[in-house]
Amino acid sequence: MGPPRGGVAANDCRSFRMNALGIGGYSHDSSAALIQDGVTVAAAEEERFTRRKHQEGWPANAMAFCMKRGGISPSDLDHIAFYWRPWTLDSLRNAGRRLFYAPLHPVYSAGFLLEEAHDMAWYIFHLRRLRRLGGNRAVIHFVPHHHCHAASAFFCSPFEEAAVLTIDSRGEWATSVMYHGIGNRLRQIGRIALPHSVGVMYLCVTNFLGFRTGDEYKVMGLAAYGEPVYLEQFRKMYKLLPDGRYRLDPSYFTVQHSPGRFTGYVSPRFTAIFGPPRAPDSEITRHHMDIAASLQAALEEVVFHILEGLHRRVGCRKLCLAGGVAQNSVLCGKIALKTPFEEVFIQPASGDNGTSLGAAAWVWHQELDRPRGDLFPGCYLGPEFSEREIAAALEEAKLPHTRPANIAEAAAELVARGEIVGWFQGRMEWGARALGNRSILADVTNPQMTEIVNRHVKHREDFRPFAPACVEEAAGDFFECPGPSPYMLQVFRAKPSAREKMPAVVHVDGTARLQTVSRQQNPLFHELLRCFERLKGVPCVLNTSFNVRGEPIVCTPVDAIRCWAATGLDSLAIGPFLVRKKAAAAGGHGS
């Protein structure tokens, strides 16, 4: 296992009583997380180190980073938690069901059985690999997939008691699992299994609309441009049952399983209703927009039905949510409006990238019975780089740079002038969102800024909106948010003040995927927002991830410099240093 990219000063944590390393994702979005004495000291996704988006496989770099940050070596590990438990008794039962139902339901295929055999070999291989990693000291745990999601949501939340829903395309063979969390315990109270998966439905229609597996967020953005005129047709594909359950008719979909791969397509029965699939990169018509809007409405209807049933069983008005479907920020922003739940917590790495943290948290609390504490200190859990390391990277790139007296104020002034600024500070974010440490910032008051950022930097589909970052204490003045939204995982209605003053971040349907920023959470970014307010009148900037289309968010100073140099970014605020392009010095994109 090689060293992680970039250096950090390791904490002297050898006096901690216990170290638990979580490993997650693997088939996609692999990651690692380290819990030391009940506190998450490090967590990172492998893609940030390899520079391959959604990196699968053994997260060697992420594990090395976590252990370095924790000041330990593999021999110091007490527990190693893996995010999947293949070949259980439940899997054997499901294999029998699949053999019986295969002629009746196209969602079942021979690939399922191939995958079962693959999983058994996979289990043996990883058991040996994990034992080699931890030596004779570490206890190896294989934690069921949905348990990892549930633990990542509840044990990282501020709630002492909550209802918990994990929902994705599938994990082992469950698609949705319901829990009741109290203190340091999670109790499973319900389960929905394949083929009944709204995650699979969304995946299949995503491919039908000409996007790839993993592009479901693009369909969510596209839905805002359409109307749910096909909702009745979608309702024929599922049936809502009592107690929050539902049944999906799998004859509309085809799921292909092969070792390490899970792909969904629509069946001829679906295309008989909606016509042929859209070819990738072809024109997106009103028909496609309306299908996306109808799919989104169907997803919301089913999930809200599940949540109604979960609330009746638990009675608590606090909810924790995890799994791939929990990344649908439009749905998540409506939960407090459409269900009895009043408070919602979603961990920033709510997809499979967060299962490493969930696996370690499950072991820590559920298996070791350790009490709840400050397990989750926030989203800034990745690598950070010293001023000396940043300066060395700038010198290596032969980049002239200055050192302003106040980097937050200097960056805010450039954004206010219309420049697009790369913002690289502190520890890298955990999860898919840039939350003020690996961000690209731009002026929300310029109605053309969405087009400008897309054309010069991001090069992504023009129907996808950009998000606002707003100081937490003023967010309610501009958005209909029931409380803080620190991880940019919920979409809220924009108030007239936002539509008027920050048009660059209000979507076509009058909503915005909001990040709220508190001084405690990120003091430097909070200061930048307040500086921008003094210049432009709103404590909010456009905040998008520091990367270009198809690449992961930047991790190191070298990554940031390369992205800045290869794109239309005007300036780079990297640590205490400021780098500007000659064209930017003559006037930003908004001038």
Backbone torsions as a table, in degrees:
resi	resn	phi	psi	omega
1	MET	NA	116.7	-175.2
2	GLY	-78.0	168.4	179.6
3	PRO	-70.8	151.6	177.6
4	PRO	-69.9	156.7	177.7
5	ARG	-72.1	128.6	177.7
6	GLY	86.5	158.0	-177.0
7	GLY	-116.7	149.6	170.7
8	VAL	-137.0	152.2	175.6
9	ALA	-73.3	116.2	-176.9
10	ALA	-69.4	142.3	173.2
11	ASN	-73.5	147.2	176.1
12	ASP	-87.3	86.5	-171.8
13	CYS	-110.2	17.9	-176.2
14	ARG	-68.9	-15.4	179.7
15	SER	-83.8	-6.2	178.2
16	PHE	-63.9	144.8	-176.7
17	ARG	-72.5	-31.4	-173.4
18	MET	-150.9	140.4	178.2
19	ASN	-122.0	127.4	177.9
20	ALA	-123.3	118.8	179.2
21	LEU	-102.7	127.4	176.1
22	GLY	-103.4	140.3	178.1
23	ILE	-124.8	128.1	-174.0
24	GLY	-140.8	174.4	178.6
25	GLY	78.6	-91.7	177.7
26	TYR	67.8	-59.9	178.1
27	SER	-73.4	-24.0	170.7
28	HIS	-164.9	152.7	177.7
29	ASP	53.7	49.3	-179.5
30	SER	-68.1	151.6	-173.5
31	SER	-158.9	171.5	175.0
32	ALA	-142.6	152.8	178.1
33	ALA	-147.1	145.3	-179.1
34	LEU	-123.1	123.8	173.8
35	ILE	-107.1	127.1	177.5
36	GLN	-122.0	117.1	178.9
37	ASP	50.4	41.5	174.0
38	GLY	87.9	4.7	179.8
39	VAL	-124.2	133.3	175.2
40	THR	-76.7	113.3	-177.2
41	VAL	-97.4	-17.9	-179.4
42	ALA	-161.8	145.5	174.7
43	ALA	-160.2	137.6	-178.0
44	ALA	-159.6	153.8	176.7
45	GLU	-95.2	141.2	-175.6
46	GLU	-61.7	-31.7	-177.7
47	GLU	-57.8	-29.9	-176.9
48	ARG	-67.7	-26.8	-178.7
49	PHE	-90.8	-39.3	-177.5
50	THR	-84.9	-17.5	-177.4
51	ARG	67.4	25.3	175.1
52	ARG	-116.0	115.1	-173.7
53	LYS	-62.3	138.4	-178.3
54	HIS	59.5	33.6	-177.4
55	GLN	-48.1	129.8	176.7
56	GLU	-100.4	175.5	171.7
57	GLY	93.7	-168.8	-176.0
58	TRP	-67.1	119.0	-174.3
59	PRO	-83.1	64.2	-173.8
60	ALA	-59.5	-45.0	-177.8
61	ASN	-68.8	-41.3	179.8
62	ALA	-65.1	-40.2	177.6
63	MET	-65.0	-43.3	179.9
64	ALA	-61.9	-41.9	177.4
65	PHE	-60.4	-48.1	-176.7
66	CYS	-59.6	-44.3	-178.9
67	MET	-69.4	-37.1	176.8
68	LYS	-64.0	-43.8	178.2
69	ARG	-61.7	-37.3	179.7
70	GLY	-81.5	-5.2	177.9
71	GLY	71.3	31.8	-177.2
72	ILE	-130.6	169.6	172.7
73	SER	-116.1	169.0	179.4
74	PRO	-54.9	-31.4	-178.8
75	SER	-69.4	-13.8	178.3
76	ASP	-87.7	-5.7	-177.3
77	LEU	-73.1	134.5	176.1
78	ASP	-95.9	-35.2	-177.7
79	HIS	-139.7	138.9	172.7
80	ILE	-123.3	122.5	-175.2
81	ALA	-114.0	125.7	179.4
82	PHE	-106.7	146.2	-164.3
83	TYR	-85.0	11.4	-171.8
84	TRP	-147.9	143.8	174.6
85	ARG	-125.1	92.0	-178.8
86	PRO	-78.7	160.9	171.4
87	TRP	56.6	53.6	174.1
88	THR	-93.8	172.6	176.6
89	LEU	-58.6	-36.1	178.4
90	ASP	-63.4	-38.2	178.1
91	SER	-63.6	-38.1	178.3
92	LEU	-63.6	-41.4	177.6
93	ARG	-62.3	-43.8	-179.7
94	ASN	-64.1	-35.5	177.7
95	ALA	-60.9	-41.8	177.5
96	GLY	-63.7	-41.3	178.5
97	ARG	-62.4	-41.7	-178.2
98	ARG	-64.1	-38.7	177.4
99	LEU	-62.7	-38.6	-177.7
100	PHE	-72.3	-40.9	-173.2
101	TYR	-91.4	-9.7	-175.0
102	ALA	-50.5	-42.9	179.4
103	PRO	-67.9	-19.3	-174.5
104	LEU	-95.0	-31.6	-172.8
105	HIS	-125.0	114.8	179.9
106	PRO	-61.3	-20.9	-179.6
107	VAL	-64.1	-24.1	175.1
108	TYR	-89.3	141.9	-178.4
109	SER	-150.8	168.7	177.9
110	ALA	-60.7	-23.8	178.9
111	GLY	-60.2	-30.0	176.8
112	PHE	-58.8	-46.7	-176.3
113	LEU	-69.2	-36.9	174.3
114	LEU	-60.7	-40.8	-179.1
115	GLU	-67.3	-35.6	176.9
116	GLU	-59.0	-46.5	179.3
117	ALA	-64.1	-41.2	177.5
118	HIS	-60.8	-41.4	-178.2
119	ASP	-62.9	-35.0	179.1
120	MET	-66.0	-45.2	177.0
121	ALA	-64.0	-39.4	179.5
122	TRP	-60.3	-44.0	179.5
123	TYR	-59.4	-48.8	-178.2
124	ILE	-63.0	-43.9	-179.2
125	PHE	-60.5	-46.3	-176.4
126	HIS	-75.6	-29.0	174.6
127	LEU	-60.6	-43.4	177.6
128	ARG	-65.7	-42.4	-178.0
129	ARG	-65.4	-41.7	179.8
130	LEU	-67.8	-36.8	177.9
131	ARG	-66.3	-37.5	176.8
132	ARG	-64.6	-38.4	-180.0
133	LEU	-63.6	-46.8	-174.8
134	GLY	-92.8	-0.7	-178.5
135	GLY	63.4	-151.7	-179.4
136	ASN	-87.1	-5.9	-172.4
137	ARG	-87.1	-43.2	-171.7
138	ALA	-75.7	140.4	172.5
139	VAL	-88.5	129.9	-178.3
140	ILE	-94.6	132.5	179.4
141	HIS	-125.2	129.4	170.0
142	PHE	-104.5	109.5	-172.9
143	VAL	-101.6	129.2	177.7
144	PRO	-52.6	144.4	-171.3
145	HIS	-54.6	-51.1	-176.3
146	HIS	-70.5	-28.0	172.8
147	HIS	-61.2	-38.9	178.2
148	CYS	-63.2	-45.7	177.4
149	HIS	-59.2	-46.3	-177.4
150	ALA	-62.4	-43.6	-179.9
151	ALA	-66.0	-37.4	179.6
152	SER	-65.6	-28.1	-179.6
153	ALA	-84.2	-55.1	-171.8
154	PHE	-74.4	-48.2	-175.3
155	PHE	-70.6	-18.6	174.6
156	CYS	-90.1	-7.6	-176.4
157	SER	-83.6	164.8	174.9
158	PRO	-85.8	4.8	-172.6
159	PHE	-88.2	135.7	172.8
160	GLU	-79.1	-29.2	177.0
161	GLU	-141.1	140.5	-179.9
162	ALA	-163.9	154.1	164.3
163	ALA	-80.2	144.9	-177.0
164	VAL	-131.4	130.0	175.5
165	LEU	-125.1	127.0	170.2
166	THR	-111.9	131.5	-173.8
167	ILE	-149.4	122.6	176.7
168	ASP	-151.2	-165.8	179.9
169	SER	-66.6	-46.6	171.4
170	ARG	-177.2	153.9	174.2
171	GLY	-142.5	121.8	-156.6
172	GLU	50.0	-113.0	179.3
173	TRP	-122.3	5.0	174.0
174	ALA	-86.7	149.2	177.1
175	THR	-114.2	-28.8	175.5
176	SER	-144.9	135.5	177.9
177	VAL	-134.2	136.2	-178.7
178	MET	-109.9	141.1	-178.5
179	TYR	-136.0	160.6	168.0
180	HIS	-118.2	117.1	-180.0
181	GLY	-102.0	128.2	174.7
182	ILE	-138.3	123.8	178.5
183	GLY	61.3	-122.0	-179.0
184	ASN	-104.2	23.4	-177.8
185	ARG	-128.1	143.0	172.1
186	LEU	-119.1	128.3	178.6
187	ARG	-116.6	120.9	178.5
188	GLN	-73.0	130.2	-177.0
189	ILE	-123.6	-2.8	179.7
190	GLY	-170.7	161.3	-175.4
191	ARG	-159.7	139.9	173.0
192	ILE	-122.7	133.7	-174.0
193	ALA	-117.9	165.6	174.1
194	LEU	-54.5	145.6	9.9
195	PRO	-90.0	11.7	-172.6
196	HIS	-87.1	91.9	-173.8
197	SER	-145.2	111.3	174.1
198	VAL	-71.2	-22.1	173.6
199	GLY	-64.8	-40.8	175.4
200	VAL	-64.9	-41.9	178.5
201	MET	-57.6	-46.9	-178.7
202	TYR	-65.9	-39.6	178.3
203	LEU	-61.5	-46.6	-177.6
204	CYS	-63.9	-41.8	-179.0
205	VAL	-72.4	-30.8	173.6
206	THR	-58.1	-45.7	177.0
207	ASN	-66.2	-37.7	177.4
208	PHE	-59.7	-36.4	-177.7
209	LEU	-81.5	6.8	173.4
210	GLY	93.1	10.6	177.7
211	PHE	-105.6	174.1	-177.1
212	ARG	-100.6	161.1	171.0
213	THR	-54.4	129.2	-174.7
214	GLY	100.9	-8.7	-179.8
215	ASP	-98.3	20.3	-177.6
216	GLU	-58.2	-31.7	178.8
217	TYR	-63.6	-28.9	177.5
218	LYS	-68.9	-39.9	177.6
219	VAL	-64.4	-38.4	176.3
220	MET	-59.4	-43.0	177.8
221	GLY	-67.8	-37.9	179.5
222	LEU	-65.5	-31.1	-176.3
223	ALA	-58.4	-29.2	-178.4
224	ALA	-64.2	-20.9	-178.3
225	TYR	-88.7	-8.3	-177.5
226	GLY	-114.0	-175.8	175.5
227	GLU	-124.7	146.1	-177.1
228	PRO	-77.5	54.9	-175.5
229	VAL	-72.1	-16.3	-179.2
230	TYR	-104.1	17.0	-176.4
231	LEU	-59.8	-39.4	179.9
232	GLU	-63.0	-36.5	177.0
233	GLN	-65.5	-40.1	177.7
234	PHE	-66.8	-35.0	-179.7
235	ARG	-63.4	-21.4	175.2
236	LYS	-71.8	-13.8	-177.6
237	MET	-89.6	-10.8	178.6
238	TYR	-145.6	160.1	178.8
239	LYS	-131.9	125.1	177.9
240	LEU	-80.9	130.8	-176.7
241	LEU	-114.4	166.0	178.9
242	PRO	-60.6	159.2	174.1
243	ASP	65.4	25.7	174.8
244	GLY	82.0	8.7	178.5
245	ARG	-90.3	167.2	175.7
246	TYR	-154.0	163.7	176.0
247	ARG	-125.9	134.3	176.2
248	LEU	-104.2	135.1	175.8
249	ASP	-82.8	106.1	-174.4
250	PRO	-75.5	-3.5	-179.2
251	SER	-70.6	-11.4	177.4
252	TYR	-86.4	-8.8	-171.1
253	PHE	-135.2	156.3	175.8
254	THR	-130.6	124.1	179.9
255	VAL	-112.0	128.5	179.1
256	GLN	-106.6	124.1	178.2
257	HIS	-110.7	134.3	168.8
258	SER	-145.7	160.8	-177.4
259	PRO	-52.1	119.6	177.7
260	GLY	78.7	5.4	-176.7
261	ARG	-139.3	139.3	-178.1
262	PHE	-140.9	109.9	-173.5
263	THR	-130.7	141.4	-178.2
264	GLY	-123.4	144.2	177.8
265	TYR	-138.0	162.1	174.7
266	VAL	-83.1	159.9	-179.6
267	SER	-98.4	172.6	175.7
268	PRO	-58.0	-28.8	178.1
269	ARG	-64.2	-35.6	177.5
270	PHE	-70.5	-47.4	-177.9
271	THR	-67.6	-22.4	175.2
272	ALA	-64.4	-25.8	179.1
273	ILE	-90.9	-44.9	-168.5
274	PHE	-106.9	-3.8	179.7
275	GLY	89.4	-174.6	-176.3
276	PRO	-70.7	156.4	177.3
277	PRO	-63.8	152.5	174.0
278	ARG	-77.2	134.1	176.2
279	ALA	-73.4	140.1	178.1
280	PRO	-55.4	139.1	177.7
281	ASP	69.6	6.5	174.3
282	SER	-85.2	174.8	-177.5
283	GLU	-60.9	138.7	173.7
284	ILE	-96.3	117.5	-175.5
285	THR	-99.5	173.9	176.2
286	ARG	-60.2	-35.1	177.4
287	HIS	-57.7	-45.3	179.4
288	HIS	-66.9	-39.0	178.4
289	MET	-62.7	-40.5	-179.9
290	ASP	-69.7	-34.2	174.9
291	ILE	-64.1	-44.2	178.5
292	ALA	-61.4	-42.8	179.3
293	ALA	-65.0	-38.4	179.4
294	SER	-69.6	-40.1	176.3
295	LEU	-61.5	-44.8	179.7
296	GLN	-62.3	-42.0	178.9
297	ALA	-64.8	-38.8	178.7
298	ALA	-65.7	-44.1	177.9
299	LEU	-58.1	-47.3	-179.1
300	GLU	-61.6	-41.6	-179.4
301	GLU	-60.5	-44.4	-178.5
302	VAL	-69.0	-45.8	-177.2
303	VAL	-66.4	-41.0	177.8
304	PHE	-64.4	-33.3	175.5
305	HIS	-64.7	-43.9	176.4
306	ILE	-59.7	-43.6	-177.7
307	LEU	-67.3	-35.8	175.6
308	GLU	-60.1	-45.2	179.1
309	GLY	-66.0	-39.0	178.8
310	LEU	-64.0	-41.2	179.1
311	HIS	-64.0	-40.0	178.7
312	ARG	-61.8	-33.3	-177.8
313	ARG	-80.1	-33.7	-174.4
314	VAL	-99.0	-39.9	178.5
315	GLY	83.6	-9.5	-179.1
316	CYS	-85.6	144.7	-179.2
317	ARG	-96.9	12.2	175.9
318	LYS	-109.9	137.4	-174.5
319	LEU	-129.7	137.5	169.5
320	CYS	-114.5	137.2	-172.8
321	LEU	-131.4	139.7	177.2
322	ALA	-154.7	169.5	-176.6
323	GLY	106.1	167.0	-176.5
324	GLY	-56.8	-38.5	-179.6
325	VAL	-67.3	-25.9	178.2
326	ALA	-67.5	-10.7	176.4
327	GLN	-85.0	-1.0	175.6
328	ASN	-79.9	92.9	-171.1
329	SER	-67.8	-26.1	176.4
330	VAL	-65.7	-47.4	176.6
331	LEU	-59.4	-48.6	-174.6
332	CYS	-63.0	-32.6	179.5
333	GLY	-70.8	-15.0	-179.2
334	LYS	-98.7	-7.1	-173.2
335	ILE	-59.0	-45.6	-178.8
336	ALA	-67.7	-19.5	179.3
337	LEU	-91.3	-31.4	-169.8
338	LYS	-107.8	-6.7	-178.4
339	THR	-132.8	171.5	178.8
340	PRO	-72.5	-8.5	-178.3
341	PHE	-75.1	134.3	-176.8
342	GLU	-103.8	-27.7	179.1
343	GLU	-126.3	134.0	-176.5
344	VAL	-128.3	130.4	174.5
345	PHE	-118.9	129.0	175.8
346	ILE	-129.6	122.3	-179.5
347	GLN	-69.3	143.0	-172.1
348	PRO	-60.5	-27.5	173.7
349	ALA	-106.8	73.1	-171.8
350	SER	-85.0	-10.7	177.1
351	GLY	-87.3	-159.1	-179.4
352	ASP	-64.9	-20.2	176.4
353	ASN	-63.4	-22.2	-179.6
354	GLY	-92.8	-0.2	-176.5
355	THR	-71.4	-20.9	175.0
356	SER	-64.1	-47.1	177.4
357	LEU	-64.0	-40.7	179.2
358	GLY	-64.3	-39.7	179.5
359	ALA	-62.7	-45.1	179.2
360	ALA	-66.2	-39.8	-179.7
361	ALA	-67.2	-37.8	177.5
362	TRP	-60.7	-47.0	179.4
363	VAL	-62.5	-44.8	-175.8
364	TRP	-60.9	-47.0	-175.5
365	HIS	-94.6	-49.2	-170.5
366	GLN	-77.2	-38.2	-176.8
367	GLU	-96.4	-36.8	179.4
368	LEU	-92.3	-10.1	177.3
369	ASP	60.1	35.1	176.2
370	ARG	-77.1	144.6	-177.9
371	PRO	-69.7	157.3	175.4
372	ARG	-68.0	147.2	175.7
373	GLY	-153.2	-139.9	178.7
374	ASP	-96.5	65.2	-176.7
375	LEU	-62.0	-40.7	-172.3
376	PHE	-115.4	101.2	-176.8
377	PRO	-78.9	-3.6	-178.8
378	GLY	132.8	-175.8	-169.9
379	CYS	-86.6	-8.1	-175.4
380	TYR	-93.5	83.6	-171.8
381	LEU	-121.4	2.4	-175.4
382	GLY	-95.0	-166.7	-178.7
383	PRO	-64.3	150.1	169.3
384	GLU	-132.3	163.8	-173.0
385	PHE	-134.3	139.4	-177.2
386	SER	-73.1	163.4	176.8
387	GLU	-58.0	-37.7	179.6
388	ARG	-65.0	-41.9	179.4
389	GLU	-65.7	-39.0	178.7
390	ILE	-66.9	-44.3	179.3
391	ALA	-61.8	-38.3	179.0
392	ALA	-64.6	-39.7	178.4
393	ALA	-65.5	-38.8	178.4
394	LEU	-67.6	-39.8	178.7
395	GLU	-66.6	-40.9	179.3
396	GLU	-61.3	-37.3	179.3
397	ALA	-82.6	-2.5	179.6
398	LYS	56.6	45.2	-178.4
399	LEU	-102.4	120.2	172.3
400	PRO	-63.0	140.9	-178.8
401	HIS	-151.7	158.8	177.6
402	THR	-118.2	170.5	177.1
403	ARG	-128.2	90.2	-179.1
404	PRO	-63.0	156.5	177.5
405	ALA	-63.1	-32.6	-179.8
406	ASN	-139.2	104.7	-175.3
407	ILE	-66.6	-33.7	179.3
408	ALA	-65.9	-44.2	179.2
409	GLU	-65.9	-41.1	-179.5
410	ALA	-64.4	-42.9	179.6
411	ALA	-66.6	-40.9	179.1
412	ALA	-61.2	-39.8	179.2
413	GLU	-63.3	-39.6	179.5
414	LEU	-68.1	-42.1	177.2
415	VAL	-61.4	-41.9	179.9
416	ALA	-64.3	-27.9	177.2
417	ARG	-78.7	-8.5	179.5
418	GLY	105.3	5.1	178.5
419	GLU	-78.4	152.1	172.4
420	ILE	-98.7	120.6	-168.4
421	VAL	-115.7	128.0	168.7
422	GLY	-81.0	130.8	-173.3
423	TRP	-122.6	110.2	-174.7
424	PHE	-124.8	107.7	-174.3
425	GLN	-145.3	147.5	167.8
426	GLY	57.0	-150.5	-177.4
427	ARG	-83.2	141.4	-180.0
428	MET	-65.1	147.9	-180.0
429	GLU	-70.2	150.1	172.6
430	TRP	-97.8	122.2	-177.8
431	GLY	111.8	178.0	-170.8
432	ALA	-80.0	-12.8	-174.2
433	ARG	-99.8	142.5	169.3
434	ALA	-83.3	122.6	-171.3
435	LEU	-123.0	36.3	172.5
436	GLY	103.1	6.8	173.1
437	ASN	-120.6	-24.1	174.8
438	ARG	-134.1	68.0	-169.3
439	SER	-123.8	156.1	165.6
440	ILE	-107.8	127.8	-173.6
441	LEU	-116.8	143.5	179.4
442	ALA	-151.3	171.5	-173.4
443	ASP	-80.0	118.8	179.7
444	VAL	-73.3	-18.9	-173.8
445	THR	-82.3	-12.8	-179.2
446	ASN	-89.6	112.6	-177.1
447	PRO	-64.4	-17.1	179.3
448	GLN	-91.3	-1.7	-170.5
449	MET	-67.5	-32.3	177.1
450	THR	-59.1	-47.8	178.7
451	GLU	-65.0	-39.0	-178.4
452	ILE	-64.8	-48.3	-179.7
453	VAL	-63.4	-40.5	179.4
454	ASN	-64.6	-44.9	-174.8
455	ARG	-70.7	-37.9	-172.2
456	HIS	-96.8	-21.4	-173.2
457	VAL	-129.6	-60.5	-165.6
458	LYS	-82.9	-35.0	176.7
459	HIS	54.8	44.2	179.9
460	ARG	-112.8	178.1	-176.6
461	GLU	-59.1	138.1	-173.6
462	ASP	-74.1	-10.5	179.5
463	PHE	-86.1	-5.3	-178.3
464	ARG	-88.3	129.2	-176.5
465	PRO	-81.6	162.5	170.0
466	PHE	-102.5	158.8	-171.0
467	ALA	-107.8	152.1	175.4
468	PRO	-96.0	145.0	165.7
469	ALA	-111.2	125.2	-172.4
470	CYS	-133.1	144.5	177.0
471	VAL	-59.9	137.4	-173.2
472	GLU	-58.2	-40.5	-173.7
473	GLU	-70.3	-14.7	-179.9
474	ALA	-113.8	-0.5	-174.5
475	ALA	-59.7	-37.0	-179.3
476	GLY	-66.4	-16.7	177.0
477	ASP	-74.6	-20.1	-173.7
478	PHE	-120.3	-22.0	-175.2
479	PHE	-134.6	149.2	179.2
480	GLU	-86.0	68.2	-178.5
481	CYS	-107.3	132.0	-177.8
482	PRO	-73.7	-13.5	-178.8
483	GLY	-174.6	-169.9	179.8
484	PRO	-60.0	148.9	176.8
485	SER	-136.4	70.8	-169.2
486	PRO	-72.9	-15.9	-172.4
487	TYR	-112.5	11.4	173.7
488	MET	58.4	43.1	-175.5
489	LEU	-115.4	6.4	179.3
490	GLN	-135.2	142.2	177.7
491	VAL	-102.2	132.6	-178.7
492	PHE	-127.0	160.1	174.6
493	ARG	-68.7	137.5	174.5
494	ALA	-86.4	134.9	176.3
495	LYS	-75.9	163.1	179.3
496	PRO	-53.2	-33.6	179.6
497	SER	-63.1	-37.1	178.4
498	ALA	-71.9	-41.7	-179.6
499	ARG	-62.0	-33.1	-178.8
500	GLU	-80.3	-43.3	-169.6
501	LYS	-96.8	-19.2	-178.6
502	MET	-137.0	62.8	-174.9
503	PRO	-64.7	-20.7	-176.3
504	ALA	-69.7	-16.4	-175.7
505	VAL	-120.4	8.8	176.3
506	VAL	-100.9	122.5	-175.5
507	HIS	-71.7	170.0	-176.3
508	VAL	-60.7	-25.7	179.9
509	ASP	-94.2	11.3	176.7
510	GLY	80.2	24.2	-179.6
511	THR	-120.7	172.3	176.9
512	ALA	-152.7	142.0	175.6
513	ARG	-89.5	98.8	-164.8
514	LEU	-90.3	137.4	163.2
515	GLN	-111.5	124.5	172.2
516	THR	-97.3	141.7	-175.2
517	VAL	-124.1	120.4	176.4
518	SER	-99.9	158.5	178.2
519	ARG	-64.3	-35.4	179.7
520	GLN	-68.7	-40.4	-177.2
521	GLN	-66.8	-47.0	-176.2
522	ASN	-152.9	84.5	-173.2
523	PRO	-60.4	-36.8	-177.6
524	LEU	-70.0	-43.8	178.8
525	PHE	-67.7	-38.2	176.2
526	HIS	-59.6	-42.1	178.3
527	GLU	-62.9	-41.2	177.8
528	LEU	-59.1	-43.6	-179.3
529	LEU	-63.6	-39.6	178.5
530	ARG	-69.5	-35.9	175.5
531	CYS	-63.6	-41.4	179.1
532	PHE	-64.4	-37.0	178.6
533	GLU	-61.2	-40.1	-179.8
534	ARG	-64.7	-26.1	-178.3
535	LEU	-90.9	-37.5	-171.7
536	LYS	-121.0	-5.4	173.7
537	GLY	91.1	-3.6	178.1
538	VAL	-132.8	136.1	-177.9
539	PRO	-86.9	55.0	-169.5
540	CYS	-153.7	139.0	173.7
541	VAL	-129.7	160.9	170.5
542	LEU	-72.3	127.4	-177.2
543	ASN	-126.5	113.2	175.6
544	THR	-128.4	162.2	-172.8
545	SER	-67.3	144.1	-179.0
546	PHE	-80.2	83.4	177.2
547	ASN	-170.1	173.6	171.1
548	VAL	-111.9	166.5	-176.8
549	ARG	-54.6	129.9	176.7
550	GLY	90.5	-5.4	179.6
551	GLU	-116.4	153.3	174.6
552	PRO	-69.3	165.8	172.9
553	ILE	-60.5	144.0	-178.8
554	VAL	-62.3	147.0	-180.0
555	CYS	-112.6	-50.8	-172.4
556	THR	-105.1	166.7	172.5
557	PRO	-57.1	-37.4	178.6
558	VAL	-63.4	-42.4	176.6
559	ASP	-58.3	-45.4	-177.7
560	ALA	-64.0	-42.9	-179.4
561	ILE	-64.6	-42.8	179.6
562	ARG	-62.8	-44.1	179.9
563	CYS	-64.6	-43.5	178.3
564	TRP	-60.6	-43.5	-176.4
565	ALA	-70.4	-31.4	-173.2
566	ALA	-91.2	-3.5	-175.3
567	THR	-125.2	-176.4	178.6
568	GLY	-86.5	18.5	173.4
569	LEU	-60.5	136.3	-179.1
570	ASP	-82.3	-48.5	-172.8
571	SER	-134.9	160.4	179.3
572	LEU	-132.5	115.9	173.8
573	ALA	-99.9	102.4	-170.9
574	ILE	-123.7	109.1	-170.1
575	GLY	60.2	-135.8	179.0
576	PRO	-84.8	1.4	-172.6
577	PHE	-100.3	153.1	177.8
578	LEU	-126.3	128.2	178.3
579	VAL	-119.4	134.2	-179.3
580	ARG	-131.1	146.6	173.7
581	LYS	-84.4	154.3	-178.4
582	LYS	-60.2	-39.2	-179.7
583	ALA	-64.9	-35.6	179.9
584	ALA	-66.9	-38.7	-179.6
585	ALA	-62.1	-24.8	179.3
586	ALA	-83.6	-12.2	-179.2
587	GLY	144.4	131.8	-176.6
588	GLY	-74.5	179.9	-178.1
589	HIS	-64.0	-25.9	-177.8
590	GLY	-92.0	0.4	-176.6
591	SER	-87.2	NA	NA
